[in-house]
Amino acid sequence: MKTLALALFTPFILFSSFGNGTNSSFISKKTMSDTYLRLIPTKPDFIPDKPHQDNGKAFLNSIFKNTKIEFEETTDIEFVDPGANFETVSCNYCGRIIDNEFWQEAIDKAYEKHFQVLTFITPCCHKTTSLNALRYQWPAGFAKFSISVSNPAGDISANELSELEKILGTNIGKIWAHY
């Protein structure tokens, strides 16, 4: 993976001849997109055990009724991005925006080591930091475990997030992703 690419799926629907004897052919562009509430541990390599995951899923099902909720574990740490919401990346020390090309190079180097090593030296203030500690506008992070709530009707409250953290046994980061 030399670069991280984001793609939006935009199907085209062809309508023709509605059976009324007229040639009413036209192409209508319909954009299909989804919003996901992604919840990840703040420690990238943390994976809660199965009983904690089951309790977490039951808790989230009580909050997000009739909503698809998926728990995912991966072998390697992965970058959990905000999709089309991705805007900028800033230094967690001085707040300066980090150039996308520099950030991409840092991501590529970390990817070569399966995101086991996320540290690098910032180009702005020359301090050692982690890709996971940077300030992403919109939030993003790194994880082996993630929870995805598809097209939720609302947000998870601070109290509910705190309760989920107790259930799973870890601090949780919240990412709003749009694809």
C-alpha positions as CSV (number, residue, x, y, z in Angstrom):
1,M,0.0,0.0,0.0
2,K,1.9,3.0,-1.2
3,T,-0.9,5.4,-0.6
4,L,-4.1,5.4,1.2
5,A,-6.9,6.1,-1.2
6,L,-10.5,7.0,-0.4
7,A,-13.2,6.3,-3.0
8,L,-16.8,7.1,-3.0
9,F,-19.1,4.7,-4.8
10,T,-21.3,6.6,-7.2
11,P,-23.5,4.3,-9.3
12,F,-25.4,5.5,-12.3
13,I,-28.9,4.3,-12.9
14,L,-30.2,4.2,-16.4
15,F,-33.9,4.7,-16.9
16,S,-35.5,4.1,-20.3
17,S,-38.9,3.7,-21.9
18,F,-41.4,3.7,-19.1
19,G,-43.9,1.8,-21.1
20,N,-45.9,4.9,-22.1
21,G,-44.7,4.9,-25.7
22,T,-42.3,7.8,-25.2
23,N,-38.6,7.6,-25.3
24,S,-37.9,8.9,-21.8
25,S,-34.3,7.8,-21.6
26,F,-32.0,9.7,-19.2
27,I,-29.2,9.0,-16.8
28,S,-29.7,10.0,-13.2
29,K,-26.7,10.3,-10.9
30,K,-27.5,8.9,-7.5
31,T,-24.9,9.1,-4.8
32,M,-25.1,6.3,-2.2
33,S,-23.2,7.2,0.9
34,D,-23.1,6.0,4.5
35,T,-22.1,7.5,7.8
36,Y,-20.4,5.3,10.4
37,L,-19.7,5.9,14.1
38,R,-16.4,4.1,14.6
39,L,-15.3,3.4,18.1
40,I,-11.7,2.3,18.7
41,P,-9.5,1.7,21.7
42,T,-7.0,4.5,22.3
43,K,-4.3,1.8,22.6
44,P,-3.9,0.5,19.0
45,D,-3.1,-3.1,19.9
46,F,-5.9,-3.5,22.5
47,I,-8.6,-6.2,21.8
48,P,-11.2,-6.9,24.5
49,D,-11.9,-10.5,25.2
50,K,-15.1,-12.1,23.8
51,P,-17.3,-11.8,26.9
52,H,-16.5,-8.0,27.1
53,Q,-17.3,-7.7,23.4
54,D,-20.6,-9.5,23.9
55,N,-21.5,-7.2,26.8
56,G,-20.4,-4.2,24.7
57,K,-22.6,-5.3,21.8
58,A,-25.6,-5.8,24.0
59,F,-25.1,-2.3,25.5
60,L,-24.7,-0.7,22.1
61,N,-27.8,-2.5,20.8
62,S,-29.8,-1.0,23.6
63,I,-28.7,2.5,22.5
64,F,-28.8,2.1,18.7
65,K,-32.0,0.0,18.2
66,N,-32.5,-1.4,14.7
67,T,-29.1,-0.3,13.6
68,K,-26.3,-2.5,12.2
69,I,-23.4,-2.8,14.7
70,E,-20.3,-4.7,13.7
71,F,-17.3,-5.6,15.9
72,E,-14.1,-6.2,13.9
73,E,-10.7,-7.6,14.9
74,T,-7.7,-7.6,12.6
75,T,-4.4,-9.3,12.8
76,D,-2.4,-6.1,12.3
77,I,-3.0,-2.6,13.5
78,E,-4.9,-0.6,10.8
79,F,-5.5,3.1,10.2
80,V,-9.1,3.9,11.0
81,D,-10.0,6.9,8.8
82,P,-12.9,9.3,8.7
83,G,-13.4,8.7,5.0
84,A,-14.7,11.8,3.1
85,N,-14.6,13.7,6.4
86,F,-10.8,13.7,6.4
87,E,-9.5,17.3,6.3
88,T,-6.1,18.0,8.0
89,V,-3.5,16.6,10.3
90,S,-1.9,18.8,13.0
91,C,1.0,18.4,15.3
92,N,-0.1,17.5,18.8
93,Y,2.7,19.7,20.3
94,C,2.6,23.0,18.5
95,G,-0.7,22.7,16.6
96,R,0.7,23.5,13.1
97,I,-0.8,21.7,10.2
98,I,1.4,18.9,8.9
99,D,1.8,18.8,5.1
100,N,-0.2,15.9,3.6
101,E,2.9,14.6,1.6
102,F,5.0,14.5,4.8
103,W,2.2,12.8,6.7
104,Q,1.7,10.3,3.9
105,E,5.4,9.4,4.0
106,A,5.2,8.8,7.7
107,I,2.1,6.6,7.2
108,D,3.9,4.6,4.5
109,K,6.9,4.0,6.7
110,A,4.7,2.9,9.6
111,Y,2.7,0.6,7.2
112,E,5.9,-1.2,6.2
113,K,6.1,-2.3,9.9
114,H,2.4,-3.2,10.1
115,F,1.8,0.0,12.2
116,Q,3.7,-1.6,15.1
117,V,5.9,1.5,15.2
118,L,3.9,4.7,14.9
119,T,6.6,7.2,16.1
120,F,8.2,9.8,14.0
121,I,9.8,13.3,14.3
122,T,7.4,16.2,13.5
123,P,8.6,18.5,10.7
124,C,7.4,21.6,12.6
125,C,8.8,21.5,16.1
126,H,11.1,18.4,15.6
127,K,9.7,16.4,18.5
128,T,9.1,12.7,18.6
129,T,5.4,11.8,18.6
130,S,3.1,9.1,17.4
131,L,0.8,9.1,14.3
132,N,-1.9,8.1,16.8
133,A,-1.3,11.2,18.9
134,L,-1.6,13.7,16.1
135,R,-4.7,15.9,15.9
136,Y,-6.9,14.7,13.0
137,Q,-9.6,17.0,11.6
138,W,-11.9,14.9,11.7
139,P,-10.7,12.4,14.3
140,A,-8.9,9.2,13.1
141,G,-6.8,6.6,14.8
142,F,-5.1,3.2,14.7
143,A,-6.5,0.0,16.0
144,K,-6.7,-3.8,15.8
145,F,-10.2,-3.7,17.1
146,S,-13.1,-1.5,16.0
147,I,-16.8,-1.1,16.4
148,S,-18.9,0.3,13.5
149,V,-22.4,1.6,13.9
150,S,-23.9,2.1,10.5
151,N,-26.0,5.2,9.8
152,P,-26.8,5.9,13.5
153,A,-29.8,8.2,14.1
154,G,-27.7,10.0,16.7
155,D,-24.5,10.2,18.7
156,I,-23.4,8.2,21.7
157,S,-23.5,10.4,24.8
158,A,-20.5,11.1,27.0
159,N,-22.1,9.0,29.8
160,E,-22.9,6.1,27.3
161,L,-19.3,6.3,26.0
162,S,-18.0,6.2,29.6
163,E,-20.1,3.1,30.3
164,L,-18.9,1.4,27.1
165,E,-15.3,2.1,28.2
166,K,-16.0,0.4,31.6
167,I,-17.6,-2.6,29.8
168,L,-14.8,-3.1,27.3
169,G,-12.0,-2.2,29.9
170,T,-10.3,0.5,27.8
171,N,-10.5,4.1,26.8
172,I,-12.4,4.6,23.5
173,G,-11.8,7.1,20.7
174,K,-14.8,8.2,18.5
175,I,-14.5,8.6,14.7
176,W,-17.3,9.8,12.4
177,A,-16.6,8.3,9.0
178,H,-18.5,9.2,5.8
179,Y,-18.1,7.0,2.7
